[in-house]
């Protein structure tokens, strides 16, 4: 007995309220799940995003001074500290800095190509350090050269004088000079003094990891100014292979041996990159877990709604099903009837859900500057909801297919 669509549509028109509720539930679930999965993927992809740092060997010391001293004294202390750190047998190199990749916040500046440009060309994360930073972080120089010692100035706490030379990341070089001619060219940041690009490193992650920074991902620069802020600085240390733990134990002892007038928090004053990455992406991880739970709950509620409504309809139609069985309908015919009926409802729901998903994503783009929803997630959501609907209706449909023809003779 061939299944006809028209009788199914006629039956659905008699149950408009239930049909509309299930279709709307499917639509809302699809819209929310598509956007949630898209956000989850974006957040989870951050967890493994390369920083350019030799993360297995690098750690950071957050050093604060216990007393306020003039910049020349601080600078002398910083240089003595660095010398002590570099002389440790477990340490390969060390550098001072105003920040570090994946810090979770930090210094950035708009970049222009001319001094009188009103709208910036882009935004770049800014690191101040000396000629040791590239080796300390493990950055790979792909063009040009490192800073020379004579190019490094002291930074202090006053308004920084823009150095005439700069090292940039490949991402920033490509943004400023898409034709690949960035080496030797200049740009402007923080004033009227141009900075000439003398070196380009392969990858250098920004300090910040928030969504606003995603538009400028990987766009960073290093200026040759030794961090010696009287309020405190970061010492970045790179251990020799296999000696990270030893270097992390010895480094604070070496610093305190140079001067006790400093504060290094025992809790988070010394962090390796495993801890740094875990801490900075903890909110992303938590949001992804929350989104996953919400998706699972929504899918479970939708499946339960389909099961409940179909079970109710089967109970209402037992006599009708019995009549069809008595007229020759097979169990497969009854099963296919309910599967087709649910497929039509689900199809209407997912079509409305696709529209809602795109509208929600459009609103999120305008309000939160999120990325545009990929159609791949919409397609995956459609397939997921259709399969979920067919799977949820299967048990009630099987019960309906087992209704005996004798039901046709029983009184209502």
Secondary structure, 3 states (H helix, E strand, C coil): CCCCHHHHHHHHHCCHHHHHHHHHHHHHHHHHHHHHHHHHHHHHHHHCCCCCCCCCCEEEEEEEECCCCCHHHHHHHHHHHHHHHHCCCCEEEEEEECCCCCCCCCCEEEEECCCCCCCCCEEEEEEEECCCHHHHHCCCEEEECCCCHHHCEECCCCCCCCCCEEEEEHHHHHHHCCCCCCCCCEEEECCCCEEEEEEEECCCCCCCCCHHHHHHCCCEEEEEEECCCCCCEEEEEEECCCCHHHHHHHHHHHHHHHCCCEECCCCCCEEEHHHHHHHHCHHHHHHHHHHHHHHHHHHHHHHHHHHHHHHHHHHHCHHHHHHHHHCCCCHHHHHHHHHHHHHHHHHHHHHHHHHHHHHHHHHHHHHHCCCCCCHHHHHHHHHHHHHHHHHHHHHHHHHHHCCCHHHHHCCC
